[in-house]
Amino acid sequence: MTIKAPEVVEVDKSRIACDGGGEHPRVWLQIPRETGSVQCPYCECEYVLKAGSGH
């Protein structure tokens, strides 16, 4: 059985919305300054803040 790795998306803003491409309810996520990334609790997509962006 093959396990699909979660998608990683680079973003320019620290507050983003995820709806899993229409697969789950839209949730707003805040990327913490300390970690520079956040993972969607529904689809496990990881959003990573581009260097020099966001805050």
Backbone atoms as SQL, in Angstrom:
CREATE TABLE atoms (id INTEGER PRIMARY KEY, chain TEXT, resi INTEGER, resn TEXT, atom TEXT, x REAL, y REAL, z REAL);
INSERT INTO atoms VALUES
  (1, 'A', 1, 'MET', 'N', 0.851, -1.184, 0.000),
  (2, 'A', 1, 'MET', 'CA', 0.000, 0.000, 0.000),
  (3, 'A', 1, 'MET', 'C', 0.889, 1.237, 0.000),
  (4, 'A', 2, 'THR', 'N', 0.605, 2.176, -0.882),
  (5, 'A', 2, 'THR', 'CA', 1.355, 3.423, -0.978),
  (6, 'A', 2, 'THR', 'C', 0.622, 4.518, -0.225),
  (7, 'A', 3, 'ILE', 'N', 1.361, 5.241, 0.614),
  (8, 'A', 3, 'ILE', 'CA', 0.787, 6.357, 1.364),
  (9, 'A', 3, 'ILE', 'C', 1.193, 7.642, 0.665),
  (10, 'A', 4, 'LYS', 'N', 0.205, 8.468, 0.310),
  (11, 'A', 4, 'LYS', 'CA', 0.463, 9.724, -0.367),
  (12, 'A', 4, 'LYS', 'C', 0.958, 10.768, 0.634),
  (13, 'A', 5, 'ALA', 'N', 2.080, 11.419, 0.303),
  (14, 'A', 5, 'ALA', 'CA', 2.617, 12.472, 1.156),
  (15, 'A', 5, 'ALA', 'C', 1.723, 13.704, 1.083),
  (16, 'A', 6, 'PRO', 'N', 1.560, 14.410, 2.197),
  (17, 'A', 6, 'PRO', 'CA', 0.765, 15.638, 2.170),
  (18, 'A', 6, 'PRO', 'C', 1.387, 16.674, 1.230),
  (19, 'A', 7, 'GLU', 'N', 0.543, 17.463, 0.611),
  (20, 'A', 7, 'GLU', 'CA', 1.004, 18.521, -0.293),
  (21, 'A', 7, 'GLU', 'C', 1.655, 19.639, 0.517),
  (22, 'A', 8, 'VAL', 'N', 2.699, 20.246, -0.042),
  (23, 'A', 8, 'VAL', 'CA', 3.367, 21.391, 0.578),
  (24, 'A', 8, 'VAL', 'C', 3.209, 22.574, -0.377),
  (25, 'A', 9, 'VAL', 'N', 2.665, 23.679, 0.143),
  (26, 'A', 9, 'VAL', 'CA', 2.386, 24.861, -0.669),
  (27, 'A', 9, 'VAL', 'C', 3.103, 26.064, -0.067),
  (28, 'A', 10, 'GLU', 'N', 3.894, 26.775, -0.882),
  (29, 'A', 10, 'GLU', 'CA', 4.527, 28.015, -0.428),
  (30, 'A', 10, 'GLU', 'C', 3.544, 29.161, -0.625),
  (31, 'A', 11, 'VAL', 'N', 3.405, 30.012, 0.388),
  (32, 'A', 11, 'VAL', 'CA', 2.464, 31.123, 0.347),
  (33, 'A', 11, 'VAL', 'C', 3.155, 32.431, 0.717),
  (34, 'A', 12, 'ASP', 'N', 2.529, 33.564, 0.332),
  (35, 'A', 12, 'ASP', 'CA', 3.077, 34.896, 0.586),
  (36, 'A', 12, 'ASP', 'C', 2.507, 35.549, 1.841),
  (37, 'A', 13, 'LYS', 'N', 1.405, 35.012, 2.373),
  (38, 'A', 13, 'LYS', 'CA', 0.735, 35.622, 3.525),
  (39, 'A', 13, 'LYS', 'C', 0.697, 34.642, 4.678),
  (40, 'A', 14, 'SER', 'N', 0.645, 35.174, 5.890),
  (41, 'A', 14, 'SER', 'CA', 0.654, 34.305, 7.066),
  (42, 'A', 14, 'SER', 'C', -0.735, 33.803, 7.444),
  (43, 'A', 15, 'ARG', 'N', -1.784, 34.367, 6.852),
  (44, 'A', 15, 'ARG', 'CA', -3.158, 33.895, 7.098),
  (45, 'A', 15, 'ARG', 'C', -3.713, 33.395, 5.777),
  (46, 'A', 16, 'ILE', 'N', -4.059, 32.119, 5.732),
  (47, 'A', 16, 'ILE', 'CA', -4.528, 31.512, 4.491),
  (48, 'A', 16, 'ILE', 'C', -5.773, 30.661, 4.762),
  (49, 'A', 17, 'ALA', 'N', -6.512, 30.377, 3.690),
  (50, 'A', 17, 'ALA', 'CA', -7.701, 29.530, 3.780),
  (51, 'A', 17, 'ALA', 'C', -7.430, 28.223, 3.046),
  (52, 'A', 18, 'CYS', 'N', -7.960, 27.136, 3.584),
  (53, 'A', 18, 'CYS', 'CA', -7.823, 25.831, 2.939),
  (54, 'A', 18, 'CYS', 'C', -9.198, 25.169, 2.906),
  (55, 'A', 19, 'ASP', 'N', -9.560, 24.636, 1.739),
  (56, 'A', 19, 'ASP', 'CA', -10.796, 23.864, 1.631),
  (57, 'A', 19, 'ASP', 'C', -10.541, 22.498, 1.000),
  (58, 'A', 20, 'GLY', 'N', -9.258, 22.145, 0.886),
  (59, 'A', 20, 'GLY', 'CA', -8.910, 20.838, 0.337),
  (60, 'A', 20, 'GLY', 'C', -9.379, 20.646, -1.088),
  (61, 'A', 21, 'GLY', 'N', -9.446, 21.742, -1.849),
  (62, 'A', 21, 'GLY', 'CA', -9.945, 21.633, -3.224),
  (63, 'A', 21, 'GLY', 'C', -11.424, 21.299, -3.276),
  (64, 'A', 22, 'GLY', 'N', -12.152, 21.713, -2.246),
  (65, 'A', 22, 'GLY', 'CA', -13.589, 21.443, -2.177),
  (66, 'A', 22, 'GLY', 'C', -13.915, 20.149, -1.450),
  (67, 'A', 23, 'GLU', 'N', -12.908, 19.518, -0.874),
  (68, 'A', 23, 'GLU', 'CA', -13.091, 18.232, -0.203),
  (69, 'A', 23, 'GLU', 'C', -13.481, 18.338, 1.274),
  (70, 'A', 24, 'HIS', 'N', -13.307, 19.524, 1.876),
  (71, 'A', 24, 'HIS', 'CA', -13.672, 19.697, 3.282),
  (72, 'A', 24, 'HIS', 'C', -14.101, 21.144, 3.502),
  (73, 'A', 25, 'PRO', 'N', -14.699, 21.454, 4.662),
  (74, 'A', 25, 'PRO', 'CA', -15.102, 22.841, 4.938),
  (75, 'A', 25, 'PRO', 'C', -13.893, 23.770, 4.899),
  (76, 'A', 26, 'ARG', 'N', -14.120, 25.007, 4.468),
  (77, 'A', 26, 'ARG', 'CA', -13.039, 25.998, 4.445),
  (78, 'A', 26, 'ARG', 'C', -12.643, 26.350, 5.873),
  (79, 'A', 27, 'VAL', 'N', -11.352, 26.302, 6.119),
  (80, 'A', 27, 'VAL', 'CA', -10.805, 26.699, 7.417),
  (81, 'A', 27, 'VAL', 'C', -9.747, 27.764, 7.178),
  (82, 'A', 28, 'TRP', 'N', -9.662, 28.710, 8.103),
  (83, 'A', 28, 'TRP', 'CA', -8.632, 29.748, 8.044),
  (84, 'A', 28, 'TRP', 'C', -7.497, 29.329, 8.959),
  (85, 'A', 29, 'LEU', 'N', -6.290, 29.404, 8.436),
  (86, 'A', 29, 'LEU', 'CA', -5.105, 28.981, 9.180),
  (87, 'A', 29, 'LEU', 'C', -4.145, 30.149, 9.324),
  (88, 'A', 30, 'GLN', 'N', -3.510, 30.245, 10.469),
  (89, 'A', 30, 'GLN', 'CA', -2.519, 31.286, 10.746),
  (90, 'A', 30, 'GLN', 'C', -1.155, 30.615, 10.858),
  (91, 'A', 31, 'ILE', 'N', -0.195, 31.078, 10.073),
  (92, 'A', 31, 'ILE', 'CA', 1.155, 30.522, 10.124),
  (93, 'A', 31, 'ILE', 'C', 1.912, 31.231, 11.244),
  (94, 'A', 32, 'PRO', 'N', 2.328, 30.489, 12.271),
  (95, 'A', 32, 'PRO', 'CA', 3.074, 31.095, 13.363),
  (96, 'A', 32, 'PRO', 'C', 4.456, 31.581, 12.904),
  (97, 'A', 33, 'ARG', 'N', 4.859, 32.715, 13.383),
  (98, 'A', 33, 'ARG', 'CA', 6.170, 33.281, 13.054),
  (99, 'A', 33, 'ARG', 'C', 7.293, 32.331, 13.479),
  (100, 'A', 34, 'GLU', 'N', 7.106, 31.644, 14.591),
  (101, 'A', 34, 'GLU', 'CA', 8.140, 30.771, 15.139),
  (102, 'A', 34, 'GLU', 'C', 8.448, 29.575, 14.241),
  (103, 'A', 35, 'THR', 'N', 7.413, 29.006, 13.619),
  (104, 'A', 35, 'THR', 'CA', 7.608, 27.786, 12.824),
  (105, 'A', 35, 'THR', 'C', 7.688, 28.053, 11.330),
  (106, 'A', 36, 'GLY', 'N', 6.963, 29.089, 10.867),
  (107, 'A', 36, 'GLY', 'CA', 6.960, 29.406, 9.438),
  (108, 'A', 36, 'GLY', 'C', 6.114, 28.476, 8.605),
  (109, 'A', 37, 'SER', 'N', 5.345, 27.590, 9.263),
  (110, 'A', 37, 'SER', 'CA', 4.467, 26.689, 8.520),
  (111, 'A', 37, 'SER', 'C', 3.283, 26.277, 9.387),
  (112, 'A', 38, 'VAL', 'N', 2.231, 25.799, 8.710),
  (113, 'A', 38, 'VAL', 'CA', 1.050, 25.302, 9.406),
  (114, 'A', 38, 'VAL', 'C', 0.457, 24.181, 8.557),
  (115, 'A', 39, 'GLN', 'N', -0.191, 23.222, 9.215),
  (116, 'A', 39, 'GLN', 'CA', -0.775, 22.090, 8.520),
  (117, 'A', 39, 'GLN', 'C', -2.285, 22.107, 8.707),
  (118, 'A', 40, 'CYS', 'N', -3.013, 21.854, 7.615),
  (119, 'A', 40, 'CYS', 'CA', -4.476, 21.800, 7.675),
  (120, 'A', 40, 'CYS', 'C', -4.900, 20.582, 8.489),
  (121, 'A', 41, 'PRO', 'N', -5.816, 20.764, 9.450),
  (122, 'A', 41, 'PRO', 'CA', -6.246, 19.633, 10.268),
  (123, 'A', 41, 'PRO', 'C', -7.112, 18.630, 9.507),
  (124, 'A', 42, 'TYR', 'N', -7.659, 19.027, 8.352),
  (125, 'A', 42, 'TYR', 'CA', -8.502, 18.126, 7.570),
  (126, 'A', 42, 'TYR', 'C', -7.700, 17.315, 6.547),
  (127, 'A', 43, 'CYS', 'N', -6.970, 17.999, 5.676),
  (128, 'A', 43, 'CYS', 'CA', -6.317, 17.327, 4.550),
  (129, 'A', 43, 'CYS', 'C', -4.815, 17.181, 4.723),
  (130, 'A', 44, 'GLU', 'N', -4.279, 17.719, 5.800),
  (131, 'A', 44, 'GLU', 'CA', -2.854, 17.646, 6.129),
  (132, 'A', 44, 'GLU', 'C', -1.948, 18.388, 5.154),
  (133, 'A', 45, 'CYS', 'N', -2.524, 19.221, 4.274),
  (134, 'A', 45, 'CYS', 'CA', -1.720, 20.063, 3.391),
  (135, 'A', 45, 'CYS', 'C', -0.904, 21.001, 4.276),
  (136, 'A', 46, 'GLU', 'N', 0.370, 21.154, 3.954),
  (137, 'A', 46, 'GLU', 'CA', 1.239, 22.022, 4.744),
  (138, 'A', 46, 'GLU', 'C', 1.493, 23.317, 3.990),
  (139, 'A', 47, 'TYR', 'N', 1.262, 24.440, 4.641),
  (140, 'A', 47, 'TYR', 'CA', 1.496, 25.759, 4.067),
  (141, 'A', 47, 'TYR', 'C', 2.749, 26.339, 4.695),
  (142, 'A', 48, 'VAL', 'N', 3.697, 26.717, 3.827),
  (143, 'A', 48, 'VAL', 'CA', 4.983, 27.227, 4.263),
  (144, 'A', 48, 'VAL', 'C', 5.119, 28.670, 3.779),
  (145, 'A', 49, 'LEU', 'N', 5.475, 29.561, 4.672),
  (146, 'A', 49, 'LEU', 'CA', 5.630, 30.964, 4.353),
  (147, 'A', 49, 'LEU', 'C', 6.950, 31.181, 3.607),
  (148, 'A', 50, 'LYS', 'N', 6.871, 31.816, 2.429),
  (149, 'A', 50, 'LYS', 'CA', 8.077, 32.120, 1.659),
  (150, 'A', 50, 'LYS', 'C', 8.947, 33.066, 2.452),
  (151, 'A', 51, 'ALA', 'N', 10.252, 32.946, 2.292),
  (152, 'A', 51, 'ALA', 'CA', 11.210, 33.814, 2.985),
  (153, 'A', 51, 'ALA', 'C', 10.909, 35.277, 2.664),
  (154, 'A', 52, 'GLY', 'N', 10.860, 36.131, 3.690),
  (155, 'A', 52, 'GLY', 'CA', 10.622, 37.551, 3.516),
  (156, 'A', 52, 'GLY', 'C', 9.164, 37.923, 3.319),
  (157, 'A', 53, 'SER', 'N', 8.237, 36.990, 3.456),
  (158, 'A', 53, 'SER', 'CA', 6.814, 37.260, 3.232),
  (159, 'A', 53, 'SER', 'C', 6.043, 37.256, 4.535),
  (160, 'A', 54, 'GLY', 'N', 4.839, 37.769, 4.452),
  (161, 'A', 54, 'GLY', 'CA', 3.860, 37.576, 5.527),
  (162, 'A', 54, 'GLY', 'C', 3.860, 38.595, 6.621),
  (163, 'A', 55, 'HIS', 'N', 4.674, 38.441, 7.599),
  (164, 'A', 55, 'HIS', 'CA', 4.588, 39.203, 8.841),
  (165, 'A', 55, 'HIS', 'C', 4.973, 40.614, 8.619);
